[in-house]
Amino acid sequence: MSAAASAAAGGAIASLPHYIRSRRPFLFFTTRCCSSAQPTSTSTITRANPTFFPKKGQTIELVCESLGFKGKGVCKVEETGFVLMCDRALPGERFLGRVSRKKSSYAEVTKLKTITPHHDKVEPPCEYSSHCGGCKSQNLLYESQIKYKEQQVRDLILKIGRFSEESLVKNIVPCEEQFHYRNKMEFSFGTDRWVPNVEEKKEGFALGLHAPGFFDKILHVDKCLLQSEPANKVLAIVQESWMDPDLGLEPYNVHTHKGFLKHFMLRSGRNSESGLAEIMVNFVTSSYKPDLLEPLVNKIISVPQVVSVMNNVNSSVGPTSVGEKEYILYGKSNISEILRGLTFQISANSFFQTNPKQAEVLYGIIEECVGLKGDKSEIILDLFCGTGTIGLTLAKRAKHVYGYEVVAQAVADAKRNAEINGIVNSTFIQGDLNKITDSFGKEFPRPDVIISDPNRPGMHLKLIKYLLQIKAPRIVYVSCNPATCARDLDYLCHGLEEKGIRGCYRLKSVIPVDMFPHTPHIECVCLLELA
C-alpha cells in the first residue's frame, strides 16, 4: 500500500466512532504526514522529536496527505506515528495548526494559516463555503475529491473489512452535475446572525444554515448553489420580505423558546405528466397563524414553479422540522418526481433521494448487481426500504418485492407509490430491524436476493445473524457509510469468532458512487454471493 493510502486508512480508522473500531484495536494504522522542522513565523511552533506527542494548545506545522473520516484532513507526527485530524485541510497542503482537542488515539487540529496550498486547490464558487460546512470541499478540484473518496473506501474495505484484493473496489462513479443537484434544502430562522471569526453576535435576524457544531448559530445566506435556480428565486423573495417590521414575523429563539418562524424548507420535483419542475415550500412554525404568513405566500407563488406551500406546526421546543399538524396554505399537498420510469409522490416530510439524477445512476448499478433473470420467478427482500423506491423500480422483473421499514409514514408512502404506479406484486411491512426476534421472516418466503440499505450506523448484529442463517444466494448492500459497511461485510464474509458467528458470503465487488459532490459523503453498492 502506498504512503498516501496508509495515511487515509489510518486517519479514517483512528477517528471512527468507538463502536466501529473497538473490535480490532490492532487496526489503528497511522498516516504518513510530518511536522515541519522549519517554522515560518515568530510564533512558538513545536518541532517533533522521537518522543513528541502533541498537547492541547500547541502550534504545529503539518503536511496533510489524505482525507479521512467526515472529509477531515489526515496528518501525522512522523517520528511517533501520532494521528492529527484537521477540518478543511487538503492533501498536500502545508499549514500551521493548533491542537484543539486531544483524544486517546488522535488529536484534532484547528488550521491557523496555510503555508503551501494543495496543487489541486481551486477557488470555491460559493461565498459561504468556508463557513457553512455543507459542502466544504468546494475548494478542491472535483477530480481530486472523487479520487480521495475512492481511496478512502478502498482502505476501509481492506483494513476494517479484512479483504486482501484491492481490485474488489471498483472505480468511483462520478456525479455529472456538481451543483444544483439537491432537491431538498432546509434553512433555519434565528434571532441573531452568526458572523464567522467574530466572538459577539451581530444584531439582526437570520435565515440560513447552522454554523458547524452549533444549534443556535445561524449563518445568513441569500442563496445555495446546491439547490435549483427556481428554489433560489423563492429563497431570495423570502429574504427580501420576511424581516419587514410591518409583517410582524419573529424568528423562534432556541434559548427563550419564544417566536414564530422555525424553519424554511424547499423541495423540488418534476410533474409526472408535463415533466416540468415543481417546487414545494414548507414553513415550520411554532403555532398556526396563516394570516401572518399570507403576505409571504402571495409573493412566493409569483414563481411559476411553486405549486405547493405547506405549514408544519411544531409547538415543541425541539429543533425538528416535522410538525404535529400540517396545513396547506396554497396549491396541493405534494409534488412528484420521476425515477426510472416510475412516479413518486413527495410530501413535506417524506424521505426521497436528495439527488434524483444521480439516484438514476445508483439504482441502475443496484439493478445490475441484483441480477434478476427477468422471468418474474424471484423474491426480493428490501431491507430499510424507506418509501420503496429501490424495490418498486425492480418489481416489474420480480415475482414479489417485500419491503421492511421502521418509519410508519415511509411505509404508507411506499404503499401509495406502489398504487400510483399500478404495482401489485409488492408488500411493505413496518418494523424495527434493530429489534428483530426469532419470528422475523415469517411474513415472507425465503428471498432469492436481499437488498439492504441501512442508515449510517449500519446493520445490527441480530440482522446480520439472520442474513447468515437464511443464506439468500445474493445480497446487495447499499451503504452511505463506508466504515460501517466494511465492518458488516467483514461479519458477513469472515464471521465474528468471539460471538460464534461464521461468515458464509464472498464479496464480489464494491462500487463507490459520488451522490453528493463537495461533501465527504460516499455511497457504495456491494455485491455478495453465497460462498
C-alpha positions in Angstrom: 0.0 0.0 0.0 1.3 3.5 -0.8 2.1 6.0 1.9 -0.9 8.1 0.9 -3.2 5.1 1.1 -1.8 4.2 4.5 -2.5 7.8 5.6 -6.1 7.6 4.5 -6.6 4.3 6.3 -5.0 5.4 9.5 -6.8 8.7 9.7 -10.1 7.2 8.8 -9.9 4.4 11.3 -8.4 6.4 14.2 -11.2 8.9 14.0 -14.0 6.4 13.6 -16.7 6.1 16.3 -15.8 3.7 19.1 -18.5 1.2 18.2 -16.9 0.7 14.7 -13.3 0.3 15.7 -13.5 -1.2 19.1 -13.5 -4.7 17.9 -10.0 -4.7 16.4 -7.6 -2.3 18.1 -4.7 -3.5 16.1 -6.2 -1.8 13.0 -5.1 1.6 14.2 -2.9 2.4 11.2 -1.1 5.7 11.2 -0.7 8.2 8.4 2.4 9.4 6.6 2.4 13.0 7.4 5.1 15.0 9.2 5.6 18.0 11.4 7.9 20.5 9.9 11.4 21.3 11.2 11.2 24.8 9.7 8.9 27.3 11.5 7.6 30.1 9.3 6.6 32.7 11.8 7.8 34.2 15.1 5.1 32.2 17.0 6.2 29.3 19.1 5.9 26.2 16.9 6.6 22.8 18.2 9.2 20.7 16.3 8.7 17.0 16.5 11.2 14.7 18.2 11.2 10.9 18.7 9.1 11.2 21.9 6.8 14.0 20.9 3.1 13.7 21.4 1.1 17.0 20.9 -0.6 18.7 23.8 -3.7 20.8 23.7 -2.9 24.4 22.7 0.4 23.6 20.9 1.0 25.0 17.4 2.5 22.6 14.9 3.5 22.8 11.3 2.0 19.9 9.4 1.5 18.5 5.9 -1.8 16.9 5.1 -1.7 13.8 2.9 -5.2 12.5 2.7 -8.8 13.0 3.5 -10.3 10.8 6.2 -13.5 10.4 8.2 -16.0 13.1 7.5 -13.7 14.7 5.0 -11.1 15.9 7.5 -7.5 16.2 6.6 -5.3 13.5 7.9 -1.9 14.4 9.3 0.7 12.7 11.5 3.8 13.3 13.6 6.2 11.2 11.6 8.5 10.3 14.4 5.8 8.9 16.8 3.0 8.0 14.4 0.5 10.1 16.3 -2.5 11.0 14.1 -3.9 14.5 13.8 -7.1 15.4 12.1 -7.8 18.9 10.7 -11.0 20.2 9.3 -10.6 21.9 5.9 -7.0 20.8 5.4 -6.4 19.4 1.9 -4.0 16.7 0.9 -0.5 18.1 0.1 -1.2 21.3 2.0 1.4 22.6 4.4 -0.1 24.6 7.2 0.1 25.8 10.8 -2.4 24.2 13.2 -3.2 24.4 16.8 -4.1 21.3 18.8 -7.7 22.0 19.9 -8.7 18.6 21.2 -6.8 15.5 22.4 -8.2 12.0 22.4 -6.7 8.7 23.2 -5.8 7.7 19.6 -5.6 11.0 17.8 -5.9 14.8 18.2 -7.9 17.4 16.4 -6.2 20.5 15.0 -7.6 23.9 14.0 -5.9 25.3 10.9 -4.4 28.7 11.6 -2.5 29.5 8.3 -1.8 27.9 5.0 1.9 27.9 4.2 1.8 26.0 0.9 -1.6 25.2 -0.7 -2.7 21.9 -2.3 -1.8 21.9 -6.0 -5.4 21.0 -6.9 -6.9 23.8 -4.8 -9.5 25.9 -6.7 -11.5 29.0 -5.9 -14.9 27.9 -4.5 -17.8 29.5 -6.4 -19.9 29.8 -3.2 -19.2 32.7 -0.9 -20.4 30.8 2.1 -18.4 27.6 1.5 -15.6 28.4 4.0 -18.1 28.7 6.9 -21.4 26.9 6.4 -19.9 23.4 6.4 -22.5 21.9 4.0 -20.1 21.4 1.0 -16.7 22.3 2.4 -14.7 20.5 -0.4 -15.6 23.1 -3.0 -12.0 24.4 -2.9 -10.7 21.1 -4.1 -10.7 20.1 -7.7 -13.6 17.7 -8.3 -11.4 15.0 -9.9 -9.3 15.1 -6.7 -12.4 14.9 -4.5 -13.6 11.7 -6.0 -10.0 10.2 -6.1 -9.7 10.6 -2.3 -13.3 9.3 -1.8 -12.4 6.2 -3.8 -9.2 5.7 -1.8 -11.0 6.0 1.5 -13.5 3.3 0.5 -10.7 1.0 -0.7 -8.6 1.5 2.5 -11.6 0.8 4.8 -12.7 -2.3 2.9 -9.1 -3.6 3.1 -8.4 -2.7 6.7 -11.7 -2.9 8.6 -13.2 -5.4 6.2 -10.1 -7.6 6.2 -10.2 -8.1 2.4 -6.9 -8.5 0.6 -7.9 -7.8 -3.0 -7.7 -4.2 -3.9 -9.5 -5.0 -7.2 -12.7 -5.6 -5.3 -13.2 -1.9 -5.0 -14.1 -0.5 -8.5 -13.5 2.9 -9.9 -15.8 5.5 -8.3 -18.8 6.7 -10.4 -18.6 10.5 -10.6 -21.6 12.8 -10.4 -22.2 14.6 -13.7 -23.7 17.7 -12.1 -21.6 19.1 -9.2 -24.0 21.9 -8.4 -27.8 22.4 -8.2 -28.3 18.7 -7.6 -30.2 18.7 -4.3 -34.0 18.5 -4.4 -34.3 19.4 -0.7 -32.9 22.2 1.4 -33.8 23.1 5.0 -33.0 26.6 6.3 -33.4 27.8 9.8 -34.6 31.1 11.3 -32.6 32.7 14.1 -32.8 35.8 16.3 -29.1 36.6 15.9 -26.8 36.4 12.9 -23.6 34.5 13.3 -20.6 36.1 11.7 -17.5 33.8 11.2 -14.4 34.6 13.3 -16.3 37.2 15.4 -17.0 36.3 19.0 -20.0 38.5 19.5 -23.2 38.0 17.6 -24.3 40.6 15.0 -27.6 42.3 15.6 -30.3 41.3 13.2 -32.4 38.3 12.4 -31.1 35.5 10.3 -32.4 32.9 7.8 -29.8 30.4 6.7 -27.8 27.4 7.7 -26.5 26.3 11.1 -22.8 27.0 11.8 -20.9 23.7 12.0 -21.3 22.3 15.5 -23.8 24.8 16.8 -27.5 24.5 17.2 -28.1 28.2 18.0 -25.8 30.0 15.4 -27.3 30.7 12.0 -25.2 31.8 9.0 -27.4 34.1 7.0 -27.4 33.1 3.3 -29.1 34.5 0.2 -28.7 31.5 -2.0 -27.3 28.0 -2.0 -25.6 26.5 -5.1 -26.7 23.0 -4.2 -30.4 23.7 -4.8 -32.1 24.6 -8.1 -32.3 28.1 -9.5 -36.1 28.3 -9.1 -35.6 27.3 -5.4 -33.0 30.1 -5.0 -35.5 32.6 -6.5 -38.0 31.6 -3.8 -35.3 32.0 -1.1 -34.4 35.4 -2.4 -38.1 36.5 -2.3 -38.4 35.4 1.3 -35.1 37.0 2.3 -36.2 40.3 0.8 -39.5 40.3 2.7 -39.7 38.4 5.9 -37.8 40.9 8.1 -40.1 43.8 7.2 -41.3 45.1 10.6 -44.8 45.7 9.1 -45.3 41.9 8.7 -44.7 41.2 12.4 -42.8 38.0 11.8 -40.5 36.9 14.6 -38.0 34.1 14.4 -38.0 31.4 17.0 -35.5 31.8 19.8 -34.0 28.4 20.8 -33.0 29.7 24.2 -36.2 31.5 25.3 -38.4 29.3 23.3 -40.4 32.3 22.0 -41.1 33.3 18.5 -43.0 32.1 15.4 -40.7 31.1 12.5 -38.6 28.0 12.9 -37.6 26.5 9.6 -38.0 27.1 5.9 -37.8 24.1 3.6 -37.7 23.9 -0.2 -38.3 20.7 -2.1 -38.0 20.3 -5.9 -39.6 17.7 -8.2 -40.9 17.1 -11.7 -44.5 16.9 -12.8 -45.2 13.3 -13.9 -47.3 14.5 -16.9 -45.5 17.6 -18.2 -42.0 16.8 -16.9 -41.8 20.5 -15.7 -40.2 21.5 -12.5 -42.3 21.7 -9.3 -41.4 23.4 -6.0 -42.9 22.8 -2.6 -42.4 25.4 0.1 -42.8 24.4 3.7 -42.9 26.9 6.6 -42.3 25.3 10.0 -43.7 27.5 12.8 -44.4 27.2 16.5 -48.1 27.8 16.0 -50.8 28.1 13.3 -51.2 31.7 12.2 -51.9 31.6 8.5 -52.7 35.3 8.4 -49.1 36.2 9.4 -47.7 34.1 6.5 -50.2 35.2 3.9 -48.1 38.2 2.6 -45.1 35.9 2.1 -47.2 33.3 0.5 -48.6 35.8 -2.0 -45.1 36.8 -3.1 -43.8 33.2 -3.2 -46.5 32.0 -5.6 -45.3 34.5 -8.2 -42.6 32.0 -9.0 -44.3 29.8 -11.6 -42.7 26.6 -10.4 -44.2 26.9 -6.9 -47.2 24.5 -6.8 -47.4 23.9 -3.1 -47.0 25.9 0.1 -47.3 24.0 3.3 -47.2 24.9 7.0 -45.9 22.3 9.5 -46.7 23.4 13.1 -44.2 22.2 15.7 -45.1 23.5 19.1 -42.4 21.6 20.9 -39.1 23.1 21.9 -37.1 20.6 19.9 -35.5 21.5 16.6 -37.3 19.1 14.4 -39.0 20.3 11.2 -41.7 17.7 11.3 -44.9 19.2 12.7 -47.6 17.7 14.9 -50.1 19.2 12.4 -49.8 20.1 8.7 -51.7 22.7 6.8 -52.0 23.6 3.1 -51.5 27.3 2.5 -51.5 27.1 -1.3 -51.9 24.5 -4.0 -51.6 20.8 -3.4 -50.2 18.7 -0.6 -47.4 17.0 -2.5 -45.2 17.2 -5.5 -43.9 14.4 -7.7 -40.6 13.0 -9.0 -39.9 10.6 -11.8 -37.3 7.9 -11.1 -36.5 5.1 -13.5 -39.9 5.4 -15.3 -41.9 5.4 -12.1 -43.8 8.3 -10.5 -43.2 9.0 -6.8 -45.3 11.4 -4.6 -43.3 13.6 -2.3 -44.9 15.2 0.8 -43.4 17.8 3.0 -41.9 15.3 5.4 -41.4 12.1 3.3 -38.0 10.8 2.5 -36.8 10.8 -1.1 -33.4 10.6 -2.7 -32.0 14.1 -2.5 -30.0 13.8 -5.8 -32.6 12.3 -8.1 -30.4 12.4 -11.3 -27.6 10.5 -9.6 -30.1 8.2 -8.0 -31.0 7.1 -11.5 -27.3 6.1 -11.9 -27.2 4.5 -8.4 -30.4 2.4 -9.0 -29.1 1.2 -12.4 -26.0 -0.1 -10.6 -28.2 -1.8 -7.9 -30.3 -3.4 -10.6 -27.2 -4.8 -12.3 -25.9 -6.2 -9.1 -29.3 -7.7 -8.2 -29.1 -9.6 -11.5 -32.7 -10.6 -11.9 -33.5 -13.3 -14.5 -36.4 -11.3 -15.8 -38.9 -14.2 -15.7 -40.7 -13.0 -12.6 -39.6 -16.0 -10.6 -37.5 -14.4 -7.9 -38.4 -13.0 -4.5 -36.7 -9.7 -3.4 -36.4 -8.7 0.3 -35.8 -5.0 0.5 -34.5 -4.1 4.0 -34.6 -0.5 5.2 -36.8 0.2 2.2 -37.8 3.7 3.0 -40.6 4.8 0.6 -39.9 1.8 -1.5 -38.1 3.4 -4.4 -35.4 0.7 -4.9 -37.8 -2.3 -4.6 -40.5 -0.7 -6.7 -38.1 0.0 -9.6 -37.2 -3.7 -9.6 -40.8 -5.1 -9.1 -41.6 -5.4 -12.8 -38.9 -8.1 -13.2 -39.5 -9.9 -9.9 -42.2 -12.3 -8.6 -42.7 -10.2 -5.5 -41.0 -7.5 -3.5 -41.2 -7.4 0.3 -40.1 -4.2 1.9 -39.2 -3.7 5.6 -39.0 -0.2 7.2 -39.3 1.2 10.7 -40.9 4.6 9.8 -44.7 4.3 9.6 -45.1 7.3 7.3 -42.4 5.9 4.9 -44.3 2.6 4.8 -47.5 4.4 4.0 -45.7 6.3 1.2 -44.3 3.1 -0.2 -47.8 1.6 -0.4 -49.1 4.7 -2.1 -46.2 4.8 -4.5 -47.0 1.2 -5.5 -50.6 2.0 -6.0 -49.8 5.1 -8.1 -47.6 3.0 -10.4 -50.0 0.1 -10.6 -47.6 -2.3 -8.9 -49.5 -5.2 -7.3 -46.6 -7.5 -6.5 -45.2 -5.6 -3.5 -45.8 -5.8 0.2 -44.4 -3.3 2.7 -44.1 -4.1 6.4 -43.4 -1.8 9.3 -40.8 -3.0 11.8 -37.6 -2.1 13.5 -34.7 -4.1 12.0 -32.6 -3.4 15.0 -35.0 -5.3 17.3 -35.8 -8.4 15.3 -36.8 -11.6 17.1 -36.6 -15.3 16.2 -40.0 -14.9 14.5 -38.6 -12.4 11.9 -39.0 -13.6 8.4 -42.3 -15.4 8.8 -44.1 -12.6 6.9 -42.4 -13.5 3.7 -41.0 -16.5 1.8 -37.2 -17.2 1.6 -35.8 -14.5 -0.7 -33.7 -15.1 -3.8 -31.9 -11.7 -3.3 -31.7 -9.3 -0.4 -31.2 -5.6 -0.7 -30.0 -3.9 2.5 -29.8 -0.1 2.6 -29.2 0.8 6.2 -28.6 4.3 7.7 -25.1 5.4 8.8 -24.7 3.0 11.9 -25.1 0.0 9.5 -26.8 -3.3 10.4 -27.4 -4.6 13.9 -25.7 -7.9 14.7 -29.1 -9.5 15.1 -29.9 -8.8 11.5 -26.5 -10.0 10.3 -27.1 -13.3 12.1 -30.5 -13.6 10.3 -28.9 -13.0 6.9 -26.3 -15.6 7.6 -29.0 -18.0 8.7 -31.3 -17.6 5.8 -28.5 -17.8 3.2 -30.0 -15.9 0.3 -28.0 -16.5 -2.9 -27.2 -12.8 -3.3 -27.0 -9.8 -1.1 -26.7 -6.3 -2.4 -25.6 -4.0 0.4 -26.1 -0.3 -0.3 -24.2 1.9 2.2 -23.9 5.6 2.9 -21.1 5.0 5.4 -18.1 3.0 4.1 -16.7 2.4 7.6 -19.8 0.6 9.0 -20.2 -1.0 5.5 -16.7 -2.5 5.8 -17.4 -3.8 9.3 -20.7 -5.5 8.2 -19.1 -7.0 5.1 -16.4 -8.5 7.3 -19.0 -10.1 9.5 -21.0 -11.5 6.5 -17.8 -12.9 4.8 -15.4 -13.7 7.7 -17.8 -14.0 10.7 -17.2 -12.9 14.2 -15.3 -15.6 16.2 -15.9 -14.2 19.6 -19.7 -14.3 19.0 -19.6 -17.7 17.4 -20.7 -16.3 14.1 -19.4 -17.9 10.9 -19.5 -15.9 7.6 -20.8 -17.6 4.5 -20.6 -15.0 1.8 -18.0 -13.9 -0.8 -17.6 -10.3 -1.6 -17.6 -9.8 -5.4 -17.4 -6.1 -5.8 -17.7 -2.7 -4.2 -18.7 0.3 -6.4 -18.4 3.7 -4.8 -20.9 6.3 -6.1 -20.5 10.0 -5.6 -24.0 11.2 -4.8 -23.1 14.5 -3.1 -20.2 16.4 -4.7 -18.2 18.8 -2.5 -19.2 16.8 0.7 -17.4 13.9 2.4 -20.4 11.6 1.9 -19.9 8.4 -0.2 -22.4 5.8 -1.3 -21.3 2.2 -2.0 -23.0 -0.7 -3.8 -21.6 -4.0 -2.7 -22.4 -7.4 -4.2 -22.1 -10.5 -2.1 -22.7 -14.1 -3.2 -23.2 -17.2 -1.2 -19.8 -19.0 -0.9 
